[in-house]
Amino acid sequence: MKPTDFEGLLRRLLDARVDFILVGGVAATVHGSARATFDIDIVYARSDENVQRLVAALAPAEPYLRGAPPGLPFAFDALTVERGLNFTLETTLGDLDLLGEITGGGRYEDLVPFTVEINIFGFDCHCVTLAKLIELKRAAGRPKDNEVLAELEALLADSYDGTDREGGGEPD
């Protein structure tokens, strides 16, 4: 498995002005998680213009379906993205999960109110709030998501100061 160039992938997306929200392991790390992550997970806006920008940004990184047999025909183009929804990709810059919808959070437009602007690698981008990330992890229900919940809930409890700045209310 090739290490992911997190900065390189984010630079491509941000330079192309792709509308997306960081979710998953990178979002957890942004919020203070100590767990390692090996890919970038994003929820992307599915407008025609944004899909075109997404495809143009990633095409030079040769996206291919992660885990698919070599040689399986796959064209990463606007039509493919429009006809699909969620893609787990390997690229020359590492692994990237493109999510048109995410369990527990819905589409890009549904998640925007539950984001914070962060600076990562010198870039400003949107990241899901810690409270919403906890909801997403709980909704996904996978063993790897359940394993990180206690840590994320502790981080939320430590950061809670009586305001609803994370958009998720008081911790449980």
KOLMAR-936935 format. One line per field, with one value per residue: residue number from 0; x negated, y, z of N, C-alpha, C, O in turn. Coordinates in Angstrom, 3 decimals. Each point is the difference from the previous one (the first is absolute). Layout:
N
n NUM, ...
n.u X, ...
n.v Y, ...
n.w Z, ...
ca.u X, ...
ca.v Y, ...
ca.w Z, ...
c.u X, ...
c.v Y, ...
c.w Z, ...
o.u X, ...
o.v Y, ...
o.w Z, ...
# end
This chain:
172
n 0, 1, 2, 3, 4, 5, 6, 7, 8, 9, 10, 11, 12, 13, 14, 15, 16, 17, 18, 19, 20, 21, 22, 23, 24, 25, 26, 27, 28, 29, 30, 31, 32, 33, 34, 35, 36, 37, 38, 39, 40, 41, 42, 43, 44, 45, 46, 47, 48, 49, 50, 51, 52, 53, 54, 55, 56, 57, 58, 59, 60, 61, 62, 63, 64, 65, 66, 67, 68, 69, 70, 71, 72, 73, 74, 75, 76, 77, 78, 79, 80, 81, 82, 83, 84, 85, 86, 87, 88, 89, 90, 91, 92, 93, 94, 95, 96, 97, 98, 99, 100, 101, 102, 103, 104, 105, 106, 107, 108, 109, 110, 111, 112, 113, 114, 115, 116, 117, 118, 119, 120, 121, 122, 123, 124, 125, 126, 127, 128, 129, 130, 131, 132, 133, 134, 135, 136, 137, 138, 139, 140, 141, 142, 143, 144, 145, 146, 147, 148, 149, 150, 151, 152, 153, 154, 155, 156, 157, 158, 159, 160, 161, 162, 163, 164, 165, 166, 167, 168, 169, 170, 171
n.u -0.843, 1.163, -2.138, 1.308, 0.404, -0.325, -2.145, -1.237, 0.296, -0.992, -2.163, -0.438, 0.170, -1.709, -1.730, 0.591, -0.967, -1.520, 1.986, -1.157, 0.657, -1.273, -0.595, 1.463, -1.027, 0.459, 1.933, 0.044, -0.872, 1.344, 1.337, -1.636, 1.252, 0.273, 2.219, -0.958, -1.005, 1.596, 1.680, 0.504, 0.694, 0.845, 0.585, 0.664, -0.868, 2.198, -0.722, 1.667, 1.017, 1.628, 2.028, 1.216, 1.121, 2.013, 1.740, 1.070, 1.512, 1.985, 1.212, -0.389, 1.873, 0.697, 1.565, -0.319, 1.259, 0.620, -2.095, -0.046, 1.435, -1.993, -0.149, 0.183, 1.317, -1.598, 2.171, -2.142, 2.180, -0.081, -0.654, -2.202, -1.271, -0.030, -1.408, -1.953, -1.241, 0.221, -1.534, -0.113, -0.880, -0.548, -1.454, -0.123, 2.110, 0.711, -0.081, 1.470, 0.566, 0.691, 0.146, 1.034, -0.609, 1.028, -0.925, 2.233, -0.640, 0.031, 1.617, -0.960, 1.430, 0.082, -1.603, 0.784, 2.148, -0.447, 0.130, -1.944, -0.051, -0.665, -1.382, 0.214, -1.618, 0.918, 0.900, 0.827, 0.503, 1.288, 0.610, 0.015, 2.089, -0.976, 0.873, -0.575, -1.882, 0.218, 0.786, -1.502, -1.308, 0.875, 0.047, -1.976, -0.457, -1.137, -0.505, -0.363, 1.941, 0.696, -1.245, 0.832, 1.555, -0.720, -1.143, 1.095, 0.706, -1.589, -0.348, 1.469, -0.221, -1.557, 1.039, 0.843, 1.035, 1.037, -1.810, 1.292, -1.811, 0.521, 1.161, -1.302, -0.320, 1.761, -1.917, -0.445
n.v -1.174, 0.746, 0.501, 0.129, 0.429, -0.430, 0.108, -1.855, -1.627, 0.068, -0.601, -2.188, -1.194, -0.031, -1.343, -2.101, 0.449, -1.564, -0.338, 0.851, -2.133, 1.371, -1.928, -0.915, -1.675, 0.296, -0.820, -2.190, -0.595, 0.194, -1.808, -0.691, -0.407, -1.547, 0.066, -2.027, 1.519, -1.307, 0.889, 0.261, 0.943, -0.634, 1.874, -1.403, 2.032, -0.217, 1.825, 0.737, 1.861, -0.313, -0.535, 1.683, 1.322, -0.733, 0.127, 1.957, 0.357, -0.998, 1.272, 2.131, 0.255, 0.705, 1.599, -0.899, -1.212, 1.310, -0.732, 1.960, -1.487, -0.867, 2.179, -0.046, -0.938, 1.521, 0.524, 0.641, -0.569, 1.766, -0.622, -0.209, 1.813, 0.784, -1.131, 1.081, -1.332, -2.218, 1.483, -2.183, 1.936, -0.902, 0.863, 1.347, 0.750, -1.702, -0.841, -0.833, 1.022, -1.051, 1.799, -1.598, -2.048, 1.243, -2.027, 0.151, -0.461, -2.112, 1.409, 0.081, -0.241, -2.218, -0.547, 0.618, -0.637, -1.790, 2.114, -1.081, 2.181, -1.312, -0.120, -0.358, -0.500, 0.882, -1.982, 1.545, -0.870, -0.911, 0.804, -2.161, 0.777, 1.191, 2.015, 1.664, 1.095, 1.418, 2.057, 1.499, 1.026, 1.728, 1.986, 1.070, 0.994, 1.459, -2.086, -0.084, -0.502, -2.121, -0.961, 0.705, -1.604, -2.045, -1.053, -1.111, -2.054, -1.580, -0.889, -1.581, -2.108, -1.174, -0.888, -1.845, 1.443, -1.841, -0.458, 1.391, 0.300, -1.508, 1.492, -0.130, 2.197, -0.078, 0.351, -1.710
n.w 0.000, -1.745, 0.528, 1.809, -2.160, 2.198, 0.647, -0.264, 1.544, 2.011, 0.040, -0.057, 1.905, 1.448, -0.450, 0.580, 1.978, 0.543, -1.001, 1.748, 0.339, 1.237, -0.983, 1.376, -1.111, -2.172, -0.803, -0.503, -1.968, -1.784, -0.109, -1.401, -1.791, 1.589, -0.244, -0.025, -1.294, -0.893, 1.208, -2.167, 1.925, -1.972, 1.097, -1.634, -0.389, 0.447, 1.061, -1.316, 0.768, 1.510, -0.781, -0.842, 1.441, 0.636, -1.392, -0.214, 1.620, -0.290, -1.384, 0.570, 1.226, -2.025, -0.028, 2.060, -1.378, 1.707, -0.336, -1.097, -0.877, 0.534, -0.441, 2.238, -1.540, -0.461, -0.168, 0.225, 0.027, -1.389, -2.036, -0.325, -0.373, -2.107, -1.320, 0.244, 1.311, 0.273, 0.700, -0.526, 0.761, -1.984, 1.476, -1.767, 0.212, -1.285, 2.097, -1.522, 1.925, -1.868, 1.306, -1.201, 0.729, 1.580, 0.119, -0.200, -2.099, -0.751, -0.696, -2.004, -1.727, -0.411, -1.486, -2.002, -0.052, -1.254, -0.787, -0.326, 0.516, -1.691, 1.742, -2.208, 1.463, 1.860, 0.541, -1.404, 2.014, -1.594, 2.014, -0.522, 0.313, 1.628, 0.461, -1.386, 0.538, 1.716, -0.426, -0.741, 1.512, 1.131, -1.027, 0.166, 1.956, -1.240, -0.644, -2.209, -1.000, -0.312, -1.604, -1.948, -0.210, 0.541, -1.623, -1.623, 0.594, -0.183, -2.028, -0.633, 0.703, -1.103, -1.795, 0.958, -1.396, -0.772, -1.247, -1.165, 1.290, 1.568, 1.138, 1.810, 0.249, 1.429, 1.137, -1.408
ca.u 0.843, -0.767, 0.436, 0.802, -0.513, 1.161, -0.151, 0.133, 1.402, 0.761, -0.403, 0.699, 1.419, 0.185, -0.422, 1.054, 1.215, 1.005, 0.767, -0.017, -0.114, -0.794, 0.646, -0.828, -1.204, -0.680, 0.803, -0.272, -1.336, 0.124, 0.646, -0.857, -0.153, -1.362, 0.016, -0.554, 0.896, -0.796, 0.654, 0.803, 1.425, 0.681, 1.341, -0.134, 1.228, 0.262, 0.413, -0.741, -1.239, -0.937, -0.465, -1.002, -1.226, -0.523, -0.615, -1.188, -1.025, -0.538, -0.418, -1.451, -0.426, 0.392, 0.882, 0.428, 0.772, -0.832, 0.351, 0.446, -1.092, -0.692, 0.514, 1.448, 0.280, 0.563, -0.278, 0.338, 0.434, 1.203, 1.141, -0.127, 0.290, 1.421, 0.793, -0.315, 0.241, -1.153, -1.121, -1.242, -0.985, -1.439, -0.553, -1.461, -0.275, 0.514, 1.406, 0.985, 1.397, 0.904, 1.341, 1.085, 0.834, -0.606, 0.970, 0.142, -0.249, 0.594, -0.781, -0.835, 0.846, 0.531, -1.087, -0.624, 0.240, -0.722, -1.427, -0.842, -1.106, -1.279, -1.196, -0.775, -1.096, 0.013, 1.195, 1.272, 1.044, 1.080, -0.099, 1.185, -0.240, -0.254, 1.290, 0.591, -0.845, 0.425, 1.268, -0.298, -0.665, 1.023, 0.925, -0.679, 0.091, -1.041, -0.886, -1.040, 0.641, 0.349, -1.231, -0.469, 1.042, -0.326, -1.006, 0.624, 0.912, -0.842, -0.477, 1.125, 0.246, -1.098, 0.074, 1.299, -0.115, 1.327, 0.592, 0.305, -0.841, -0.220, 1.222, 0.582, 0.590, -0.809, -0.395, 0.847
ca.v 1.174, 1.250, 1.011, 1.081, 1.366, 0.774, 1.364, 0.012, -0.191, 1.190, 1.103, -0.177, 0.317, 1.413, 0.828, -0.090, 0.555, -1.041, 0.136, -1.270, 0.043, -1.090, -0.873, -1.189, 0.017, 1.293, 0.885, -0.395, 0.503, 1.453, 0.274, -0.421, -1.449, -0.510, -1.159, 0.182, -0.222, -0.292, 0.547, 1.205, -0.189, 1.279, 0.084, 1.011, 0.527, -0.737, 0.863, -0.290, 0.786, -0.532, -1.308, 0.293, 0.436, -1.170, -0.888, 0.671, 0.054, -1.320, -0.772, -0.202, -0.962, -1.307, -0.738, -1.344, -0.588, -0.699, -1.398, -0.611, -0.693, 0.790, -0.160, 0.169, 1.297, 1.029, 1.353, 1.021, 1.192, 0.617, -0.900, -1.053, 0.574, 0.344, -1.235, -0.669, 0.822, -0.126, -0.673, -0.209, 0.096, 0.114, 0.941, 0.085, 0.752, -0.758, -0.392, 1.062, -0.421, 1.063, -0.331, 0.879, -0.015, -0.731, -0.505, 0.845, 1.409, 0.395, 0.601, 1.170, 1.120, -0.321, 0.056, 1.332, 0.678, -0.699, 0.059, 1.099, 0.245, -0.325, 0.185, -1.236, 0.117, 1.349, 0.187, 0.108, -0.856, -0.349, -1.274, -0.261, 0.269, -1.183, -0.572, -0.669, -1.156, -1.058, -0.516, -0.749, -1.252, -0.830, -0.445, -0.976, -1.240, -0.983, -0.188, 1.031, 1.247, -0.169, 0.036, 1.374, 0.822, 0.414, 1.063, 1.213, 0.518, 0.618, 1.268, 0.939, 0.362, 0.876, 1.299, 0.611, 1.106, 0.556, 0.572, -0.983, 0.403, -1.130, -0.277, -1.285, 0.025, -0.514, -1.392, -0.967
ca.w 0.000, -0.126, 0.968, -0.570, 0.013, 0.423, -0.473, -1.457, -0.372, 0.384, -0.883, -1.288, 0.164, 0.342, -1.139, -1.019, 0.617, 0.204, 1.240, 0.733, 1.456, 0.566, 0.982, 0.207, 0.822, -0.024, 0.847, 1.383, 0.327, 0.125, 1.286, 1.104, 0.130, -0.139, -0.902, -1.346, -1.128, -1.187, -1.191, 0.202, -0.268, -0.200, -0.571, -1.051, -0.594, -1.239, -1.112, -1.238, -0.023, 0.990, -0.492, -1.033, 0.689, 0.703, -0.994, -0.544, 1.042, 0.337, -1.185, -0.092, 1.026, -0.518, 0.909, -0.377, 1.082, 0.975, 0.181, -1.264, -0.686, -1.026, -1.356, -0.057, -0.626, 0.861, -0.480, 0.979, -0.717, 0.570, -0.172, 1.012, 1.317, 0.031, 0.045, 1.256, 1.178, 0.889, -0.659, 0.752, -1.072, 0.200, -0.966, 0.109, 1.225, 1.140, 0.020, 0.151, -0.058, -0.439, 0.471, -0.417, 1.195, 1.098, 0.962, 1.177, -0.297, -1.270, -1.073, 0.291, 0.418, 1.328, 0.982, 0.091, 1.291, 1.062, -0.327, 0.455, -0.921, 0.624, -0.818, 0.022, -0.967, -0.552, -0.821, 0.699, -0.558, 0.917, 0.696, 0.802, 1.417, 0.820, 0.391, -1.163, -0.303, 0.913, -0.545, -1.219, 0.396, 0.643, -1.043, -0.862, 0.766, -0.307, 1.159, 0.081, 0.436, 1.408, 0.795, 0.198, 0.617, 1.372, -0.077, -0.526, 1.020, 1.036, -0.556, 0.014, 1.396, 0.420, -0.675, 0.272, 0.957, 0.270, -1.207, -1.035, -1.137, -0.897, -0.745, 0.365, 1.323, 1.092, -0.136, 0.729
c.u -0.893, 0.488, 0.747, -0.699, 1.195, -0.053, 0.210, 1.438, 0.832, -0.337, 0.731, 1.461, 0.226, -0.429, 1.066, 1.333, 1.140, 0.684, 0.056, -0.142, -0.837, 0.823, -0.969, -1.228, -0.740, 0.770, -0.239, -1.357, 0.019, 0.562, -0.780, -0.173, -1.453, -0.077, -0.563, 1.089, -0.853, 0.626, 0.692, 1.426, 0.629, 1.428, -0.062, 1.364, 0.188, 0.539, -0.854, -1.347, -1.032, -0.542, -1.064, -1.331, -0.673, -0.739, -1.278, -1.135, -0.673, -0.530, -1.512, -0.543, 0.483, 0.880, 0.430, 0.727, -0.900, 0.526, 0.488, -1.174, -0.675, 0.587, 1.506, 0.296, 0.669, -0.424, 0.429, 0.285, 1.299, 1.205, -0.033, 0.379, 1.484, 0.885, -0.242, 0.328, -1.242, -1.070, -1.160, -1.094, -1.421, -0.484, -1.522, -0.420, 0.515, 1.500, 0.919, 1.387, 0.846, 1.417, 0.996, 1.025, -0.720, 1.093, 0.009, -0.180, 0.599, -0.998, -0.836, 0.840, 0.581, -1.052, -0.592, 0.286, -0.781, -1.496, -0.666, -1.068, -1.297, -1.130, -0.834, -1.021, -0.023, 1.195, 1.219, 1.007, 1.029, -0.217, 1.272, -0.337, -0.225, 1.308, 0.641, -0.822, 0.374, 1.307, -0.252, -0.622, 1.012, 0.955, -0.635, -0.021, -1.042, -0.902, -1.062, 0.574, 0.356, -1.224, -0.446, 1.012, -0.362, -1.014, 0.623, 0.949, -0.775, -0.543, 1.105, 0.286, -1.078, 0.111, 1.280, -0.141, 1.345, 0.633, 0.211, -0.826, -0.229, 1.276, 0.663, 0.580, -0.943, -0.410, 0.911, -0.592
c.v 1.244, 0.999, 1.137, 1.338, 0.913, 1.428, 0.093, -0.160, 1.232, 1.186, -0.109, 0.430, 1.489, 0.936, 0.021, 0.555, -1.013, 0.261, -1.359, 0.266, -1.194, -0.744, -1.149, 0.261, 1.315, 0.999, -0.323, 0.530, 1.509, 0.368, -0.558, -1.487, -0.409, -1.169, 0.352, -0.227, -0.111, 0.506, 1.300, -0.349, 1.374, -0.236, 1.167, 0.458, -0.637, 0.874, -0.344, 0.712, -0.579, -1.362, 0.208, 0.418, -1.173, -0.926, 0.625, 0.016, -1.349, -0.796, -0.190, -1.007, -1.417, -0.805, -1.340, -0.592, -0.820, -1.419, -0.694, -0.716, 0.907, -0.296, 0.105, 1.366, 0.953, 1.356, 0.974, 1.283, 0.500, -0.931, -1.116, 0.531, 0.347, -1.235, -0.806, 0.910, 0.016, -0.838, -0.148, -0.150, -0.136, 0.942, -0.040, 0.788, -0.715, -0.204, 1.160, -0.599, 1.214, -0.410, 1.048, 0.126, -0.814, -0.407, 0.895, 1.478, 0.484, 0.566, 1.177, 1.132, -0.221, 0.184, 1.394, 0.694, -0.606, -0.073, 1.174, 0.193, -0.247, 0.360, -1.258, 0.078, 1.375, 0.302, 0.155, -0.906, -0.307, -1.400, -0.167, 0.270, -1.304, -0.668, -0.761, -1.223, -1.178, -0.620, -0.869, -1.352, -0.956, -0.584, -1.054, -1.364, -1.059, -0.165, 1.095, 1.351, -0.076, 0.101, 1.424, 0.876, 0.486, 1.141, 1.310, 0.624, 0.655, 1.344, 1.056, 0.471, 0.964, 1.392, 0.741, 1.084, 0.669, 0.678, -1.104, 0.292, -1.119, -0.357, -1.290, -0.036, -0.560, -1.431, -0.895, -0.318
c.w 0.000, 1.054, -0.696, 0.182, 0.313, -0.545, -1.513, -0.465, 0.347, -0.892, -1.346, 0.105, 0.243, -1.128, -1.093, 0.503, 0.069, 1.337, 0.676, 1.488, 0.429, 1.036, 0.273, 0.850, 0.009, 0.860, 1.475, 0.451, 0.195, 1.372, 1.191, 0.191, -0.225, -0.974, -1.366, -1.038, -1.253, -1.284, 0.371, -0.398, -0.142, -0.475, -0.977, -0.493, -1.377, -1.131, -1.219, -0.012, 0.965, -0.431, -1.084, 0.633, 0.711, -0.953, -0.555, 1.028, 0.218, -1.190, -0.093, 1.018, -0.315, 0.955, -0.581, 1.195, 0.925, 0.180, -1.261, -0.648, -1.026, -1.381, -0.114, -0.609, 0.989, -0.543, 1.081, -0.760, 0.615, -0.093, 1.045, 1.375, 0.111, 0.126, 1.274, 1.164, 0.881, -0.683, 0.982, -1.045, 0.521, -1.096, 0.123, 1.237, 1.252, -0.092, 0.357, -0.108, -0.333, 0.356, -0.476, 1.111, 1.050, 0.985, 1.237, -0.255, -1.288, -0.989, 0.498, 0.579, 1.396, 1.090, 0.200, 1.334, 1.174, -0.301, 0.698, -1.061, 0.757, -0.944, 0.164, -1.127, -0.657, -0.877, 0.899, -0.680, 1.079, 0.555, 0.819, 1.473, 0.752, 0.408, -1.164, -0.396, 0.895, -0.491, -1.228, 0.330, 0.627, -1.059, -0.905, 0.667, -0.305, 1.220, 0.121, 0.435, 1.482, 0.898, 0.315, 0.745, 1.396, -0.001, -0.471, 1.019, 1.140, -0.487, 0.019, 1.427, 0.508, -0.609, 0.328, 1.061, 0.271, -1.195, -1.018, -1.244, -0.990, -0.758, 0.411, 1.389, 1.044, -0.257, 0.822, 1.348
o.u -0.901, 1.207, -0.323, -0.467, 0.624, 0.990, 0.669, 0.443, 0.803, 0.889, 0.501, 0.504, 0.896, 0.653, 0.150, 0.989, 1.163, -0.661, 0.565, -0.361, 0.267, 0.610, -1.097, -0.011, -0.522, -0.604, -0.116, -0.129, -0.629, -0.404, 0.455, -0.675, -0.700, -1.090, 0.227, 0.907, -1.088, -0.538, 0.037, 0.243, -0.148, 0.291, -0.336, 0.956, -0.957, 0.562, -1.124, -1.018, -1.184, -1.180, -1.001, -1.061, -1.225, -1.120, -1.020, -1.167, -1.208, -0.790, -0.437, -1.101, -0.135, -0.392, 0.318, -0.311, -0.652, 1.190, 0.220, -1.149, 0.679, 0.300, 0.527, -0.512, 1.016, -1.189, 1.183, -0.904, 0.557, 0.795, 1.034, 0.754, 0.612, 1.026, 0.823, 0.715, -0.600, 0.295, -0.409, -0.025, -0.306, 0.491, -0.542, -1.164, -0.130, 0.633, -0.312, 0.294, 0.015, 0.496, -0.088, 0.697, -0.769, 0.873, -1.046, 0.230, 0.229, -1.151, 0.127, -0.334, 0.195, 0.333, -0.611, -0.916, -0.096, -0.653, 0.643, -0.403, -0.202, 0.208, -0.433, 0.359, -0.441, 0.058, 0.099, 0.168, -0.198, -0.370, 0.500, -1.120, 0.370, 0.113, 0.530, 0.563, 0.045, 0.151, 0.610, 0.368, -0.010, 0.356, 0.676, 0.208, 0.124, -0.124, -0.256, -0.693, -0.184, 0.096, -0.578, -0.332, 0.198, 0.134, -0.266, 0.049, 0.440, -0.052, -0.252, 0.219, 0.309, -0.444, 0.121, -0.541, 0.050, 1.122, -0.530, 0.526, -0.342, -0.050, 0.898, 0.395, -1.191, 0.737, 0.578, 0.570
o.v 0.133, 0.167, 0.385, 0.328, 0.562, 0.515, 0.915, 0.698, 0.460, 0.763, 1.002, 0.732, 0.605, 1.016, 0.994, 0.010, 0.333, 0.263, -0.948, 1.095, -1.128, 0.611, -0.016, 0.884, 0.398, 0.790, 0.904, 0.497, 0.515, 0.997, 0.099, -0.412, 0.569, -0.502, 1.089, -0.807, 0.569, -0.214, 0.392, -0.580, 0.851, -0.969, 1.123, -0.776, -0.152, -0.521, -0.483, -0.588, -0.083, -0.290, -0.715, -0.455, -0.120, -0.428, -0.678, -0.163, -0.067, -0.927, -1.107, -0.524, -0.901, -1.095, -0.116, 0.342, -0.947, -0.217, -1.212, 0.415, 0.779, -1.147, 0.064, 1.006, -0.333, 0.290, 0.089, 0.775, -0.631, -0.075, -0.346, -0.644, -0.232, 0.042, -0.828, 0.991, 1.051, -1.033, 0.969, -0.960, 0.368, -0.032, -0.656, -0.037, 0.518, 0.309, 0.842, -0.724, 0.981, -1.020, 1.170, 1.010, -0.907, 0.801, 0.285, 0.817, 1.198, -0.432, 0.424, 0.566, 0.954, 0.332, 0.266, 0.591, 0.612, -1.014, 0.960, -0.953, 0.520, 0.199, -0.333, 0.269, 0.139, 1.066, -0.670, 0.045, 0.306, -0.928, 0.966, -0.259, -1.077, -1.224, -1.095, -1.013, -1.142, -1.222, -1.060, -1.022, -1.198, -1.176, -0.929, -1.019, -1.130, 0.928, 0.482, 0.781, 0.967, 0.496, 0.237, 1.116, 1.176, 0.954, 1.054, 1.223, 1.012, 0.961, 1.166, 1.188, 0.944, 0.979, 1.182, -0.241, 1.135, 0.496, -1.101, -0.025, 0.264, -0.875, -0.468, -1.073, -0.188, -0.749, 0.441, -0.790
o.w 0.828, 0.178, -1.124, 1.090, -0.900, -0.520, -0.480, -0.912, -0.812, -0.379, -0.510, -0.852, -0.587, -0.239, -0.710, -0.734, -0.228, 1.005, -0.545, 0.431, -0.413, 0.878, -0.558, 0.856, 1.042, 0.726, 0.827, 1.120, 0.925, 0.598, 1.140, 0.944, -0.837, -0.275, -0.527, 0.200, -0.080, -1.086, 1.167, -1.059, 0.878, -0.700, 0.376, -0.013, -0.759, -0.963, 0.134, -0.366, -0.329, 0.199, -0.033, -0.425, -0.019, 0.281, -0.121, -0.356, 0.224, 0.182, -0.314, -0.170, 0.828, 0.403, -1.184, 1.141, -0.441, 0.229, 0.009, 0.155, -0.669, -0.332, -1.111, 0.492, 0.610, -0.136, 0.329, -0.313, 0.899, 0.937, 0.572, 0.729, 1.042, 0.679, 0.391, -0.152, 0.223, -0.602, 0.639, -0.769, 1.134, -1.128, 0.888, 0.396, 1.109, -1.010, 0.841, -0.951, 0.743, -0.479, 0.374, 0.105, -0.316, 0.335, 0.585, 0.892, -0.169, -0.069, 1.148, 1.040, 0.753, 1.138, 1.035, 0.572, 1.064, 0.247, 0.423, -0.668, 1.097, -1.197, 1.104, -1.147, -1.140, -0.614, 1.028, -1.219, 1.176, -0.720, 0.576, 0.441, -0.468, -0.054, 0.193, -0.415, -0.457, 0.005, -0.144, -0.580, -0.285, 0.068, -0.442, -0.659, 0.472, 0.800, 1.103, 0.650, 0.740, 1.122, 1.060, 0.400, 0.307, 0.767, 0.577, 0.131, 0.546, 0.768, 0.306, 0.233, 0.727, 0.599, -0.323, 1.079, 0.473, 0.104, 0.148, -1.113, -1.153, -0.864, -0.700, 0.456, -0.244, -0.641, 0.994, 0.753
# end
